């Protein structure tokens, strides 16, 4: 075999520690790791270990998440719906300096280019949800948003859930990226 597994991590903090302590050429990440958020892991890896290649292997295939992670600088993105034997090939390609997108992800992105959402199809948010989305975009926590708006944490969480549902996403980063993609802000 032309590569070997040199470490394993369950949390984002463990990923950073493993990379710091071990010579690593490629990091394979899942979006739903506990601890540090995936975008923060990628940001730290890009800053402190810029030559490391990053491959995302996840079940999450919503457009906002894909775009957000690609914009953050990942080198490859594989859906867990793909054949497991595609992973070694993806690793080989990104080590060679190429990018890899699995067919599921490629199709998603090509369809977005071929069939963009028209302005009339945008799902506009009520003022309160738009206000909350803008506060999410600047990085405020649920508690900070609630405090700033003078509403309960549960109310903020309710609005965030509605935003996710309307956009078909499952994370704050995906919601913000989707809003940017469709021109809400």
NUTI-226152 format. One record per residue: x, z, y of N, C-alpha, C, CB in turn; residue number from 1. Coordinates in steps of 0.02 Angstrom, whole numbers, plus 50000, padded with zeros to 5 digits. Atoms other than C-alpha are relative to their C-alpha. Glycine has a CB too. Layout:
BEGIN
[node [X Z Y] [X Z Y] [X Z Y] [X Z Y] NUM]
...
END
This chain:
BEGIN
[node [50042 50000 49941] [50000 50000 50000] [50045 50000 50062] [49952 50061 50000] 1]
[node [49959 50007 49941] [50063 49958 50174] [49986 50053 50054] [49990 49932 50029] 2]
[node [50010 49944 49954] [49998 50116 50258] [49979 50061 49961] [49947 49983 50055] 3]
[node [50020 49938 50033] [49964 50297 50218] [49964 50046 50048] [50062 50035 49970] 4]
[node [50036 49951 49961] [49850 50435 50279] [50048 50059 50012] [49934 50023 49965] 5]
[node [49953 49946 49984] [49957 50564 50370] [49966 50062 50027] [50051 49975 50050] 6]
[node [50035 49942 49975] [49823 50681 50432] [49925 49989 49998] [50022 50017 50071] 7]
[node [50073 50002 50000] [49640 50723 50436] [49975 50053 50048] [49971 50011 49928] 8]
[node [50027 49953 49951] [49536 50808 50570] [49924 49999 49998] [50027 49984 50071] 9]
[node [50073 49994 49999] [49358 50871 50579] [49973 50002 50071] [49978 50062 49960] 10]
[node [50022 49993 49930] [49349 50908 50765] [50045 49958 50045] [50000 50074 50022] 11]
[node [49960 50036 49951] [49409 50819 50919] [50065 50035 50018] [49960 49989 50063] 12]
[node [49939 49961 49985] [49532 50959 50957] [50051 49991 49945] [49983 50074 50010] 13]
[node [49954 50010 50056] [49607 50938 50784] [50031 49931 50002] [49963 50011 49933] 14]
[node [49971 50067 49993] [49629 50752 50816] [50059 50002 50048] [49946 49949 50025] 15]
[node [49947 49996 49950] [49730 50787 50972] [50060 50038 49973] [49974 50034 50064] 16]
[node [49946 49959 50028] [49833 50921 50883] [50038 49962 49945] [49973 50066 49972] 17]
[node [49968 50038 50055] [49866 50811 50730] [50044 49945 50029] [49946 49970 49954] 18]
[node [49961 50053 49969] [49924 50667 50840] [50062 50028 50034] [49957 49960 50051] 19]
[node [49943 49968 49966] [50036 50785 50938] [50054 50020 49950] [49977 50061 50040] 20]
[node [49953 49973 50050] [50117 50854 50779] [50026 49949 49950] [49967 50056 49963] 21]
[node [49984 50047 50053] [50127 50697 50672] [50010 49930 50030] [49943 49998 49947] 22]
[node [49993 50069 49978] [50189 50519 50694] [49939 49961 49974] [50067 49968 49975] 23]
[node [50062 50035 50016] [50028 50419 50698] [50001 49932 50033] [49938 50041 50022] 24]
[node [50006 50067 49972] [50005 50232 50722] [49928 49983 50017] [50029 49949 49952] 25]
[node [50071 50016 49992] [49815 50223 50705] [49960 50064 49992] [49978 49946 49949] 26]
[node [50048 49945 50006] [49679 50352 50736] [49932 49969 49986] [49999 50044 50065] 27]
[node [50067 50023 50016] [49511 50322 50655] [49952 50056 50020] [49992 49982 49923] 28]
[node [50046 49950 49973] [49371 50412 50748] [49928 49985 49982] [50007 50004 50075] 29]
[node [50072 50006 50003] [49188 50444 50720] [49973 50024 50067] [49969 50042 49940] 30]
[node [50028 49979 49935] [49079 50461 50875] [49973 50070 49997] [49945 49952 50021] 31]
[node [50034 49936 50004] [48992 50616 50811] [50043 50057 49974] [49940 49992 49956] 32]
[node [49957 49944 50020] [49139 50734 50788] [49980 50061 50041] [50076 49982 50011] 33]
[node [50014 49940 49962] [49115 50914 50838] [50057 50016 50047] [49986 50060 49953] 34]
[node [49949 49981 49952] [49210 50991 50981] [50004 49950 50056] [50068 50006 49966] 35]
[node [49987 50046 49945] [49287 50877 51110] [49962 49934 49991] [50075 49987 50007] 36]
[node [50038 50063 50003] [49183 50722 51151] [50047 49941 49986] [49961 49989 50065] 37]
[node [49960 50058 50020] [49244 50556 51083] [50033 49966 50059] [49956 49950 49963] 38]
[node [49970 50033 49942] [49271 50480 51255] [50058 50040 50028] [49947 49989 50055] 39]
[node [49945 49958 49976] [49380 50628 51304] [50060 49994 49953] [49977 50074 50004] 40]
[node [49945 50009 50048] [49482 50609 51143] [50036 49935 50015] [49973 49999 49927] 41]
[node [49971 50065 49986] [49509 50425 51182] [50040 50002 50065] [49944 49946 50004] 42]
[node [49966 49994 49936] [49555 50464 51362] [50068 50036 49992] [49956 50038 50051] 43]
[node [49938 49962 50011] [49685 50593 51306] [50050 49959 49959] [49986 50066 49966] 44]
[node [49955 50041 50040] [49756 50478 51173] [50030 49944 50041] [49962 49971 49939] 45]
[node [49975 50055 49959] [49771 50334 51296] [50052 50026 50051] [49942 49965 50037] 46]
[node [49954 49972 49951] [49857 50447 51423] [50065 50024 49969] [49966 50058 50037] 47]
[node [49941 49968 50029] [49976 50541 51308] [50034 49961 49945] [49980 50067 49973] 48]
[node [49972 50040 50057] [50003 50415 51166] [49975 49928 50007] [49979 50031 49931] 49]
[node [50030 50066 49987] [49968 50242 51238] [50011 49947 49947] [50027 49975 50064] 50]
[node [49988 50052 50051] [50041 50146 51091] [49959 50010 49937] [50074 49998 49982] 51]
[node [50043 49988 50058] [49926 50226 50963] [49939 49955 50003] [49979 50075 49996] 52]
[node [50060 50042 50005] [49788 50111 50905] [49941 50044 49980] [50011 49943 49948] 53]
[node [50060 49960 50013] [49610 50179 50899] [49947 49956 49969] [49974 50034 50065] 54]
[node [50053 50035 50036] [49480 50121 50774] [49941 50048 49994] [50024 49976 49929] 55]
[node [50061 49960 50007] [49302 50186 50783] [49964 49977 49937] [49954 49993 50063] 56]
[node [50038 50013 50061] [49211 50199 50617] [49939 50046 50003] [50043 50013 49934] 57]
[node [50058 49958 49987] [49034 50258 50646] [49935 49966 49981] [49998 50019 50073] 58]
[node [50067 50027 50014] [48851 50236 50605] [49966 49980 50065] [49958 50052 49963] 59]
[node [50030 50014 49935] [48813 50223 50791] [50013 49928 50021] [50026 50050 50053] 60]
[node [49992 50070 49980] [48781 50043 50839] [49958 49983 50061] [49982 49955 49942] 61]
[node [50037 50018 49941] [48686 50058 51001] [50046 49969 50051] [49963 50062 50030] 62]
[node [49960 50040 49954] [48746 49939 51135] [50037 50042 50052] [49956 49951 50036] 63]
[node [49968 49957 49950] [48782 50075 51262] [50062 50035 49973] [49951 50051 50025] 64]
[node [49943 49966 50031] [48896 50170 51143] [50057 49950 49987] [49979 50034 49935] 65]
[node [49949 50050 50015] [48987 50012 51089] [50036 49980 50064] [49968 49937 49967] 66]
[node [49969 50020 49936] [49016 49956 51269] [50042 50056 50030] [49947 49977 50049] 67]
[node [49963 49943 49972] [49068 50130 51324] [50066 50011 49965] [49958 50062 49994] 68]
[node [49938 49989 50038] [49197 50147 51186] [50049 49942 50009] [49985 50010 49926] 69]
[node [49956 50056 49988] [49265 49972 51210] [50030 50005 50070] [49962 49933 49992] 70]
[node [49974 49991 49932] [49281 50005 51396] [50051 50057 50004] [49942 50013 50049] 71]
[node [49953 49944 50001] [49371 50168 51356] [50067 49981 49970] [49970 50059 49962] 72]
[node [49936 50024 50025] [49503 50069 51264] [50010 50002 49925] [50053 50037 50030] 73]
[node [49990 50003 50073] [49469 50071 51077] [50022 49930 49980] [49936 50021 49961] 74]
[node [49974 50064 50024] [49554 49933 50979] [49956 49968 49947] [50069 50010 49972] 75]
[node [50044 50026 50051] [49423 49914 50845] [49938 50043 49992] [50036 49996 49934] 76]
[node [50064 49966 50008] [49243 49960 50805] [49968 49975 49936] [49953 49988 50062] 77]
[node [50030 50019 50064] [49171 49961 50629] [49937 50042 49989] [50050 50010 49942] 78]
[node [50061 49965 50019] [48994 50005 50581] [50007 50025 49929] [49938 49953 50007] 79]
[node [49999 49974 50068] [48975 50116 50429] [49956 49960 49952] [49979 50073 50000] 80]
[node [50041 50044 50041] [48851 49986 50368] [50041 49943 49969] [49943 49971 50041] 81]
[node [49957 50053 50026] [48996 49868 50334] [50029 50020 49933] [50057 49984 50050] 82]
[node [49966 49987 50064] [49086 49852 50169] [50061 50044 50012] [50020 49933 49966] 83]
[node [49941 49957 49991] [49216 49991 50150] [50066 49964 49995] [49998 50056 49949] 84]
[node [49936 50036 50007] [49347 49864 50100] [50020 49962 50063] [49995 49951 49942] 85]
[node [49982 50032 49937] [49343 49795 50278] [50046 50044 50042] [49938 49982 50040] 86]
[node [49960 49953 49960] [49432 49950 50344] [50074 49985 49998] [49988 50071 49976] 87]
[node [49928 50016 50001] [49608 49909 50282] [50017 49937 50041] [50024 49990 49929] 88]
[node [49988 50061 49961] [49595 49734 50357] [49996 50013 50075] [49950 49946 49981] 89]
[node [50006 49983 49929] [49537 49806 50523] [50061 50037 50024] [49936 50042 50011] 90]
[node [49940 49962 49981] [49683 49928 50525] [50059 49952 50008] [50016 50053 49946] 91]
[node [49944 50047 49997] [49806 49788 50489] [49997 49958 50064] [50000 49953 49938] 92]
[node [50007 50041 49940] [49736 49681 50631] [50017 50039 50063] [49929 49973 50004] 93]
[node [49986 49964 49938] [49741 49817 50762] [50073 50022 50006] [49954 50061 50006] 94]
[node [49928 49983 49999] [49918 49868 50712] [50039 49939 50025] [50025 50022 49930] 95]
[node [49968 50062 49977] [49965 49685 50747] [49985 49985 50074] [49978 49941 49958] 96]
[node [50016 50010 49930] [49896 49705 50923] [49936 49962 50013] [50055 49966 50034] 97]
[node [50063 50036 49993] [49731 49618 50892] [49943 50051 50003] [49989 49949 49942] 98]
[node [50059 49958 50001] [49557 49689 50913] [49957 49983 49940] [49959 49993 50065] 99]
[node [50044 50013 50056] [49430 49708 50775] [49930 50026 50015] [50027 50032 49935] 100]
[node [50070 49981 49996] [49241 49710 50785] [49967 49979 49935] [49964 49968 50062] 101]
[node [50034 50018 50062] [49140 49717 50626] [49944 49950 50015] [49972 50063 49964] 102]
[node [50053 50050 49988] [49009 49580 50602] [49937 50029 50032] [49982 49968 49935] 103]
[node [50059 49969 49970] [48868 49701 50646] [50010 50008 50075] [49985 50069 49967] 104]
[node [49985 49988 49930] [48951 49744 50811] [50008 49933 50037] [50063 50043 50008] 105]
[node [49992 50066 49970] [49002 49564 50848] [49932 49968 50014] [50042 49955 49955] 106]
[node [50067 50029 49992] [48823 49506 50821] [49962 50034 50057] [49960 50006 49934] 107]
[node [50033 49962 49947] [48756 49644 50934] [50025 49976 50069] [50013 50075 49992] 108]
[node [49972 50020 49936] [48874 49595 51075] [49986 49927 50017] [50075 50013 50001] 109]
[node [50015 50070 49988] [48849 49408 51055] [49927 49991 50020] [50016 49957 49938] 110]
[node [50071 50004 49983] [48660 49431 51059] [49986 50025 50070] [49958 50039 49949] 111]
[node [50008 49975 49932] [48674 49531 51219] [50022 49947 50051] [50040 50064 50010] 112]
[node [49977 50053 49955] [48769 49387 51298] [49951 49942 49999] [50071 49976 49980] 113]
[node [50045 50057 50007] [48652 49253 51230] [49930 50015 50027] [49995 49980 49927] 114]
[node [50068 49982 49981] [48491 49348 51267] [50000 50062 50045] [49957 50013 49937] 115]
[node [49997 49941 49957] [48522 49463 51415] [49929 50022 50021] [50043 49986 50062] 116]
[node [50064 49974 49975] [48381 49575 51472] [49990 49975 50071] [49998 50078 49997] 117]
[node [50016 50023 49933] [48297 49503 51624] [49977 50059 50042] [49945 49944 49998] 118]
[node [50019 49946 49955] [48261 49609 51776] [49929 50023 49987] [50008 49979 50072] 119]
[node [50069 49982 50011] [48075 49605 51737] [49991 50041 49936] [49956 49938 49996] 120]
[node [50005 49964 50063] [48110 49681 51566] [50030 50070 50005] [50035 49962 49945] 121]
[node [49969 49935 49993] [48203 49833 51634] [49948 50055 49994] [50037 50006 50067] 122]
[node [50044 49942 50005] [48128 49998 51589] [50019 50048 50056] [50006 50035 49930] 123]
[node [49984 49956 49945] [48126 50087 51755] [49979 50070 49984] [49966 49975 50065] 124]
[node [50012 49930 50012] [48132 50273 51751] [49963 50031 50058] [50067 50037 49987] 125]
[node [50030 49963 49945] [48023 50392 51850] [50057 50032 50042] [49952 50056 49974] 126]
[node [49949 49974 49955] [48115 50466 51999] [50039 50059 49971] [49968 50022 50065] 127]
[node [49965 49941 50026] [48155 50631 51911] [50049 49980 49945] [49949 50051 49973] 128]
[node [49955 50022 50053] [48229 50544 51758] [50059 49961 50029] [49962 49957 49948] 129]
[node [49946 50036 49967] [48330 50428 51870] [50049 50048 50033] [49972 49950 50051] 130]
[node [49959 49950 49968] [48393 50578 51968] [50044 50037 49949] [49956 50051 50038] 131]
[node [49963 49966 50053] [48444 50666 51807] [50053 49954 49971] [49952 50025 49944] 132]
[node [49952 50048 50027] [48529 50509 51740] [50060 49993 50047] [49966 49932 49989] 133]
[node [49945 50005 49951] [48631 50495 51901] [50045 50061 49997] [49972 49990 50071] 134]
[node [49960 49939 50005] [48686 50676 51883] [50040 50002 49934] [49954 50062 50005] 135]
[node [49963 50007 50063] [48734 50644 51702] [50060 49954 50011] [49954 49972 49943] 136]
[node [49947 50050 49988] [48836 50495 51761] [50060 50030 50037] [49973 49942 50040] 137]
[node [49943 49969 49965] [48941 50607 51874] [50029 50058 49960] [49978 50024 50069] 138]
[node [49969 49952 50045] [48974 50724 51728] [49972 50070 50001] [50070 50004 50015] 139]
[node [50029 49932 49999] [48859 50872 51761] [49971 50018 49932] [49946 50005 50053] 140]
[node [50030 49974 50062] [48804 50980 51614] [49926 50011 50011] [50036 50065 49978] 141]
[node [50071 49984 49996] [48624 51020 51574] [49988 50059 50047] [49971 50015 49931] 142]
[node [50007 49939 49958] [48644 51191 51655] [50012 49984 50073] [50049 50054 49976] 143]
[node [49985 50018 49931] [48722 51117 51812] [49945 49957 50031] [50067 49962 50004] 144]
[node [50055 50042 49976] [48584 50987 51827] [49940 50044 50015] [49982 49945 49948] 145]
[node [50057 49955 49990] [48450 51120 51806] [50008 50041 50063] [49991 50046 49938] 146]
[node [49986 49959 49941] [48531 51229 51937] [49993 49959 50064] [50071 50030 49996] 147]
[node [50002 50041 49941] [48551 51087 52061] [49929 49978 50018] [50043 49939 49991] 148]
[node [50068 50024 49988] [48371 51028 52040] [49949 50056 50004] [49980 49952 49946] 149]
[node [50046 49943 49999] [48295 51202 52028] [49947 49997 49946] [49966 50003 50067] 150]
[node [50046 50004 50056] [48215 51170 51859] [50033 50033 49939] [49982 49925 49984] 151]
[node [49976 49967 50061] [48233 51247 51685] [50044 49953 49959] [49941 50024 49957] 152]
[node [49957 50038 50045] [48367 51191 51561] [49957 49958 49952] [50046 50046 49960] 153]
[node [50043 50036 50048] [48228 51143 51439] [49968 49940 50032] [49945 50047 49972] 154]
[node [50029 50056 49965] [48150 51031 51570] [50051 49943 50006] [49975 50021 50070] 155]
[node [49947 50051 49997] [48315 50940 51594] [50008 49968 49932] [50067 50032 50024] 156]
[node [49992 50026 50068] [48334 50923 51405] [49942 49954 49982] [50005 50057 49950] 157]
[node [50059 50042 50013] [48156 50853 51394] [50009 49931 50033] [49936 50034 50027] 158]
[node [49991 50064 49965] [48196 50720 51525] [50056 49959 49968] [50017 50012 50075] 159]
[node [49944 50035 50033] [48361 50677 51440] [49976 49968 49935] [50059 50048 49986] 160]
[node [50028 50027 50063] [48269 50653 51274] [49957 49939 50014] [49958 50054 49964] 161]
[node [50042 50058 49982] [48145 50536 51360] [50044 49941 50020] [49952 50019 50058] 162]
[node [49954 50054 49980] [48288 50436 51437] [50031 49968 49938] [50056 50027 50047] 163]
[node [49971 50026 50062] [48372 50419 51266] [49949 49956 49963] [50023 50058 49954] 164]
[node [50052 50036 50036] [48208 50363 51189] [49986 49932 50034] [49936 50041 49997] 165]
[node [50014 50063 49964] [48174 50232 51324] [50057 49950 49994] [49987 50015 50074] 166]
[node [49942 50044 50004] [48350 50163 51313] [50021 49984 49929] [50057 50030 50037] 167]
[node [49980 50011 50069] [48366 50174 51124] [50072 50022 49987] [49992 49928 49982] 168]
[node [49933 49974 50008] [48526 50276 51135] [49998 50072 49976] [50039 49995 50067] 169]
[node [50000 49931 50024] [48583 50445 51071] [50056 50042 50030] [50007 50000 49925] 170]
[node [49949 49959 49967] [48716 50507 51192] [49997 49988 50075] [50071 49983 49971] 171]
[node [49998 50006 49926] [48744 50536 51377] [50039 49938 50021] [50031 50063 50031] 172]
[node [49958 50058 49982] [48883 50407 51385] [49963 49935 49987] [50066 50002 49960] 173]
[node [50037 50061 50016] [48774 50277 51300] [49944 49988 50050] [49971 50005 49929] 174]
[node [50054 50007 49951] [48631 50311 51421] [50027 49974 50066] [49964 50068 50011] 175]
[node [49969 50021 49937] [48745 50292 51572] [50023 49927 49995] [50058 50046 50019] 176]
[node [49976 50069 50009] [48825 50134 51503] [49942 49951 49997] [50042 49994 49937] 177]
[node [50058 50045 50005] [48656 50059 51461] [49969 49990 50069] [49947 50030 49951] 178]
[node [50027 50006 49932] [48592 50098 51637] [50042 49953 50042] [49996 50069 50033] 179]
[node [49955 50046 49963] [48744 50009 51709] [49990 49928 49976] [50073 50021 49992] 180]
[node [50007 50067 50029] [48721 49862 51590] [49937 49965 50024] [50000 50004 49924] 181]
[node [50063 50032 49981] [48541 49832 51643] [49989 50004 50075] [49942 50033 49964] 182]
[node [50003 50002 49927] [48576 49859 51827] [49961 50055 50034] [49973 49937 50021] 183]
[node [50035 49945 49967] [48490 50024 51860] [50044 50031 50054] [49979 50055 49949] 184]
[node [49951 49979 49949] [48648 50080 51950] [50069 49976 49980] [50000 50076 50011] 185]
END
